[in-house]
């Protein structure tokens, strides 16, 4: 793809974590795109330095821009959302994660634009229904927090729209598992434990992890399916170029790893001795805490995606290397 005659992609959340990495990959591949997000985010987040955004549209002005400009689009990659799993304002989540997505879906359907969007593994809740992306299971899922519920509502809306024949020519939703990688510092408390561990090791020489509050699970052995952001970007491009005709897919590695594994990989990448302390999980978080997630990946593999996923150790090593290039000298307290 490339050249002035090629229709651009529309990328929402392009100043966010995954969105900015996807935007950077479009620049590298010569794919034209329109970047959508809060205009201020493109200026305020230093992690975006070096990304050349060819066209920026403020997220609050997007639908007016679409009506007035009537652009010819090659596809929509909808990554914009509130991703704070501790956000309890359900009206805000309804506006930001559900209503906005519905309007964009309707535009894609009415104008025959391929549509790829971000769902979340938070829709699986405590995992009682498993982590199978069989869409027949979707109505049975019970998320643990309002964020997961907002993603669930849009997944159900998409499936309902498909049943009545109101869909884009091709569409795919991806349930992102625990994505980590460069470009997430603006997420602060919602950033991955890799970044939090990196900062703690450099500043204090140790990492704090949550204790387990569940019998049979040792401290630090809470597990997640950690997926490197470069792999997520590769799958999004695959969905557009394959293209995937339709469906909701898991996007993880298919292999759960412990937070202890992740912290140890960060120590190893920094060449530092392991020092790990365990602290109580905040009481307000305990009831909504997932102790295990692991993506079933057969559906995406059956759809033709054959590339291997980056190992946790390699992904953390690459990420830490990138962080070290941009980080100031570490600050350690006096002994």
N, C-alpha and C positions, 0 to 999 in steps of 0.2 A: 504494500500500500504506500502511497506517496504521490506528490505532484499536486498542482493547484486544482485539478479537475476532480480529485477524489473527495467524496463527502466525508466530513469529520465524524468522529464519535462524540457523544455528549457524556461527560464524566462528572457525576455529582460526588460531593465529598472530596474534591480534588486537592483540597488543602489539608485533608485529614491524613491519617497514618497510611492505610492501604491505598487510598485514593491518590496520594502524592507519589507513592512508589509505582502505581499503575501509570500515572501521568509521565513520570520519568522514563518508564519503559516505552511509552508511546514516542517520546522524543527520540530515544535511542533507535527505535525501529522505523522512524520516519512516518509515523501515523498521525495525521492531523486530528486535533480534538478541540473541543470547547470545554473549558474548566469551570465548574460550578461549585461555589461555596460562599461563605461569608467573605466579602471582599477584603476585610481587614486581616483575615487569617493568612492570606498570601503574603502580606507585608510583615506580620508579627512573628511568624514562625521561622527561625533561622535554619531549621532542618530542610526547608525548601530552597535554600540558596543553591543556585546552579540549575534549577529546573526552569526551562524557558516555556512559560505558558503562552501559547499563541493567541488565545482569546479567553477572557475571564468574564463570567456573568455572575452577579451576586445571586445567591440562592433565593432571596426574597423577590427578585425581579425575573426569575426564570420563566414563569408561565406567561407573563406579559411579553417577554422577549420572543418566546416561541410563537405567540399569536402574531406579533408584528413582523418578525423576520421570516417566519415560515421556512426555516432552514431545511435543507435536504441532509438527513443524517444517515450515517452508515450503521449506527447502533447506539444504544444507550447503556452505559455501565453505571448503575445506580448504587453508589457506595455511601452516600450521605445519610447520616442518622445520628441521633444521640446514642452513644454506645456505653453510657455510664450505667453499669448494672446496679448501682445503689440509688439511682434516681427513682424517687417515689411519687413524683408529680405525674399522675396518669393522664391528665388533660394535656400536659406538655408533650408527653410521649405519643399521645394520640395524634396531635397536630404534626409533630415532627417526623415520627416514624411510620405512621399509618396513613393519615389523610394525604400528606405530601406524596407518598409512594403511590397511593391510589390514583391521584391526578396524573402522575407521570406514566403510570401503566395505561391509563385511558388514552393519553396522547400517543403512546407507542402503538396501541391497538388501532386507533383511528387513522394513524398515518403510516401503518405497516412498517414500523421500525423495530428491528431485533432488540430484545431487552434482556439484560443480565443484571441481577440484583443480589445484594447481600442479605441473607437471613442469618441465623445464629444457632450455635449448639445450645444456647441458653433455652431454646424451645423445648429441649429434652428434660428440663427440670432435674429431678434427682436420679434420673436414669431408670426408673421403675419400669418404663415401657421399652427399655433398650435404646440403642443408638442406630436404629435401622431407618434409612431414608425412604422406605416404602411409603408412598403417599397415603395409602389406606390407613396408616397409623397416625397421620398428622392430627386428626381431630381428637385423638385420645391423649395427646401429650399435655402435660401439666407443668408449665414453667414455674420456677420458684420466685420470680421477681417481675415487676411491671415491665422492665426492659424486655425480658424474654416473652412476656405476654404480648407486647406490641409487635414483635417479630412474628409470633404465632398468628396474630390476627391478620397480618398482611399475607402470610403464606396461605391461610384459609381463604382470604379474599381472592387471591390469584387462582386457586383451584375452583372456586365458585364461578369466577369470570370465565374460566376455560369451559366449564360445563354449559354455560349459555352461549359459547362461541365468540366471546369478546376477548381475543388474545392477539398479541403481536405475531408476526409470521414465524418467529423463533423466540423462545424464551427459556431462561434457566435461572433458578434461584440457588444460592449456595449457603449451606449452613456452616459458617466459619467456626472452627474450633478455636483453640488458643493460639492466636497469631502473634508472633514476635518478630522483631527485626528493626532496622534503623528507620527513624522517622516518627517515633512514638512519644518523644519526650513531652510534647504538649498535652498528652493524656494524663500527666501527673499520677494521681493515685490509681488510675486505671491502666497505667503502662504495665508491660509484662514484668514478671519477676526477674527476667534476665537484666533489664535495665535497672531495676531497683537493687538487684544484687551487685551489679557493676558499681553503682554509686556508693553503696554501703561498704563494699570491700575497699574501694579507693579512699573513702573518707575515714572509715573506722577499723578496717582490717577484718571485719566479720560480717556475716549475713544473719538476719533474723527471719525465721520462718514460723508459720502458725503451727501450734500444737494440734494434734488430732484430738477431737472430742467424740470420737466414735470408737466403740470397742472393736478390737480386731484390726485396727489400722494404726500403725506406729506413727509417731511424730515424723513429719516430713514425707510420709508415704502416701499422702493425698496425691492423686494422679490425674493428669490431663493429657489430652492429645495435643501436643505442641507442634504447630506447623509454621515453617519459616515463610516470611512474607514473599520472598522471591518465588516460592512454589505457588502461593496463592495467585500472584500476578500471572504466572505461566498458565494456570488453569483458566483464568479469566480470558486470556488471549485465545486459548484453545476453544472455549465456549463460543467465541465470536467467529473464529475462522473455520471451525469444524463444519458448520455450526451445530450446536446442540439444538434439536428441534423443539424440545420442551422438557420440563421436569425440575424437581427440587432435589438437589444433590448434597451429600455431605462433602465437606472440604477440610480434611485433617490428613494425618499420615496413615491412620489405621492402627497406630501403636501408642498406647498410653505410656507415659513416663512419669516418674515421681518428681515432686518439687525438690527433693534431695538430689536427684540426678541433675536437675537443671542448675541448682546452686553449685554443685561440684564441677559441672562443665564450665561454669563461669570462673570459678577459682582456677581451674586448669588453664583456661584461655588467658588469664591474667598472670599465670605463673606464680600464684600466691598460695600459701598453705591454707588448708581448710579450717575455718572457724565458724561454726554454725550455732546459733542460739535459738531456742524455741520459745515463743510467746503465745499467750492465750489468744484465740480468735475472738475478736470483739463480739460481745453477746448479741448485738443487733444484727450481726452478719451470720451467726451460726445456723439459724433456721433456713437461710437461703444459700447455704454453702454446698457446692457440688464436691463430693469426695472422689469421683471417678468420672472421666469422660473418655470415650474411644470411638472414633468414627468407623462405621461400616463403610468401606470404600468400594465394594463390588459394583455398585450401580455406575459410578463414574468410570471405573475400569471397563465395564461392559459397553459404555458409550464411546470407548476408544481412547481414553487418556492413558498412555502407557509409560509416561516418564516417571523415573524414581523420585521419591521425596527425600529431601535433605535430612540426614541424620541430625539428632539433637546436638551432638558434640560438634559436628561440622558447622551447623547453623549458628550456634552460640559463638564458635571461634570466629566465623566471618563477621558476625555482628559486633563482637567485642573489638575486633581489629578496626572496624569502621568507627566505633565510638572513640577509640584511643586516638585516632587521627584528629578528631574534633574537640577532644576534652582538654581542659587545662590541667596542669600538674596536680596530682592527688593531694588532698589535705588530710593529714593524720593528726589526731590529738597527741599532745606531748605525753611521753611515757611517765 
